[in-house]
Amino acid sequence: MPAPRYHIIGNYFSPYVRKALLFLELKGLDYEIDPIAPFIGDDRFQQLNPLRRVPVLVDGARVVNDSSVICQYLEDRHPETPLYPADIGDRAQARWLEEFCDARLGEVVVWRMFFQKGVKRLLFGEATDEEVFAKARDEELPAALDYLESQLPADGFAFGAVSIADLSIASFLRNAALVRCAVDAQRWPRVAGVLERTWALPAFAKLVALETAIARTPVPEQHVALRALGAPVSAETLGTWPPRRGVMRIE
């Protein structure tokens, strides 16, 4: 059996990794995954990305870092299933919405909410900073949703067909849902509509099923657990234990 075309490094619970995986799935590309988080990668991982960030995509001898760069790389190599709008203006706006999610929702949802309620407690044994979490939930996330609401159409995907914009919004707000922060469809109906349509994609549902199945599995055991579930897990991992604090940015 031939080796998978692409090798991706990064944990299923990262919205940045999820975005890249959605590109691979929606484009029907063959891949394998080493499902590690950046803070459990070994020295070989650091050689691939000296910033110790995920995802990392390996295509033969080429290493591609950063989720946005990875998605654009896959789009350029496999344009037959487009995930960026064809119109130049729409494409620029879709990239901006992706960047808004990577930067602002990454800061609010990933670091001030998901990290506080999950990673910080489960991996590092540290207490949640409830004040930081509450401000993100009650002030910062609503402000970000207000902006997204103003940028989306009344129905359908952001630019007609599913695109990087929808995948980015849905990937980050999936992490908000994981810490029990749902988008109020009465207050943000356009955002909620994009979420409903994007989360309903079979590719998205497939990734969510894997997340759900390993949600209570200790991190050192997730590689084996995912393999047992039929996930395309690599034979070798760059993961180590215990975790390293280091530079913990996930993009």
N, C-alpha and C positions, 0 to 999 in steps of 0.2 A: 504494500500500500504506500503511495507517495506521501511525503511529509506535507502537512498543511502549508498553504501558501504564506500565511501570516502568523506571526507569534506576537501576542500582546501580553504585556505585564501590567497588572493592576487589579484591584479588588472590585468585586461586583457591587459593593455598596457605595463606591465613589461615583458621583454624578458625572465626573469627567470621563471616567472609564466607561460608564454606561453609555454615554454619548458615542464614544468610539465603537463600542460593541454594536450599538444600533446601526451604525453605518455598515459594519461588516455583515450583520444579519440582513438588513434591508437590501443590500447589494448582492446577497447570496454568495458571499466569499468564504472560502475555506480558511479556518483559523484554529489555533489552539491558544489557551490562556494559562498563564501562571498567576493565580489569583492572590497576589500579595498586596499588602498595603505598603506605602513608602517607608514607614518606620520599622518594618521587619525585613527589609531587603539587605542582603549581604554586600560585601565589597564589590562583587561582580556587578550587582545592580547599580552601585554608585559609579562604576566605570561607564555604564550605558547612559546614565543621567547623573552628572555630578551634583545636580540640584536635589536629587533624591525625590523626584516627583513622578506621579503616574497620571495617565498611562504612558507606556513606552511601546512603540510598534517596531518589530524587527521584520524586515523584508529582505531575506537573504543576507547580504553583507551590509545593507543599509539600516541604520537606526534612526527612527523618527520620533521626536519627543513633542509633548504638548498636545492636548486633545484637539485644539483648533487646527494645528498644523497637520495632525494625523487625519482629521476629517477632510481637509482640503487635499491632502495627498491621495487619499482613497478616491475622492471625487475626480481628481485629475487622471488617475490611472484607470478608473472604471466609470466613465461618464455615461454609459448606456443606461444606468438607473440613477438619474439626477436627483440629488438631495439639496441642491441650491437652486433658487429661482433662475429662470433663463434671462429675465429682464435685468439689465445692469443695475438700475436703481433699486429694484427689489432685492437683488443679490447683496448689494451693499447694506441695505437695511436689515436683511436677514443676518448678515455677519455682525452687525451692530447689536442686534438682539442676543446673538450668541455671546458676544463680549460682555454685554450687560449681565447676562446670567453667570458667566464665568467669574466676573469681577464682583458684582454686587451680591448676587444670590450666593456665590461662593463664600463671600465674607459673612453674610447674615445666616444663611441656612446651614452651610457646612460647618463653619468654625464657631459660630455663636449658638447654634442650636444642636445640630447632629453631633458634633464633636463633644459638646458639653454633656449631652444626655447619653451618649453611647461610647465613643472612643475613649474619652477621658476617664470614664468610670471603669469600663470593662478591660481596657488594655493597661492603663496606668494606675488603676486603683485610687483615683483622685475624685473628690467630691465635685458634683456639678456646681458651678457658680450660678445660682438661681437668679441672681439679679441680672447677669449678662443674658441668660436665656430669656427671661421675662421681657427685657427691653427689646430683644430681637423679635420675639413673638408678637408683642403688643404694639410696637412702634415701627421698627425697621422693616420687617417683612410686609406689613400693610402698605407702607409707603412705596416699596418696590412693586407690589401688586397693583397699586394705583397707577404707576407708570406703565406697566405692561398692559393693563386694561385699556389705556389710552392709545396703545400702538396696535391693537389687534382688531380684526374685523368682527362683525356681529355674529357671523357663523362661518363654519368651515375652518380649514387650517389657515395659518397666518398669511400665506401667499398662494392660496388655492390648493396646491398639492402639498403633502407633507414635506417639510424641509428642515434644515439645520435649526431654524428658529423654533419650530414646534418641539423638536427633539431636545433642544437645550432647556427650554422652559419646563417640559415634562420631566426631564432627568433631574433637575434641581428640586423641583417641587415634590418629586417622589421622596426625597430625603426629608422634606418637611413633614410629609405624611408618616414617615417612619418614626418621627417623634411626636405623632398625634396632633399635627397642625394641619387641618384641612382648609382648603380654599372655599370660602363662603360664596356659593353660586349666586346668591341674591346680591351681594355687594360687588362681586367680580365675575359677572356672567361670561364675559368673553374669555377670560383666563380659564375659568372652569370648563368652558366648551372645548378649548384647545386641549386641556388635560384629558377630558373624557375621550376625545377622538384619538389622541396620541397613545394614551394608556391602553386603549382597546386594540391597538395594532398587535398582531400575533407575535412579532419580534419583541415588543415591549413586555407583553404578558409572559413570554418565555423567560426573560431575564428576571422579572419579578418573582416568578415561580422558584427560580434558583435561589434568589435572595431569601425568600420566605423559608425555604427548606433548610437553610443553614443559619438562620438568624440566631438560634440558641446553641450553635456548635462552637466550641472553643476555637479561637483563631488557629492554633497549631494543628488542629484536626480538620480544618475546612478543605484543604487540598484533597485529602483522601475522601471526605464526605461528598465533595462535588464530583469526583471521579465516579463514585458509586451511583450518583444520580444521573450519570450519562453526559455530564458537561464535558466540553472539549478541553480537558485539563492536560497540561503538558506533563511529560514523564518526570522532568526535573524541575525543581523550584529554586529560586534565588532567595527564598524566605529563610529567616533565622528567628531564633527565640532565645531570650526575651527581646521585646521591642527596644529599638533605639529611639531616644527622644529626638535628637538631631534636628534637621530642617524638615518640618512636617507641613508641606504644602501639597495640595492634591489638585493638579490641573493639567 
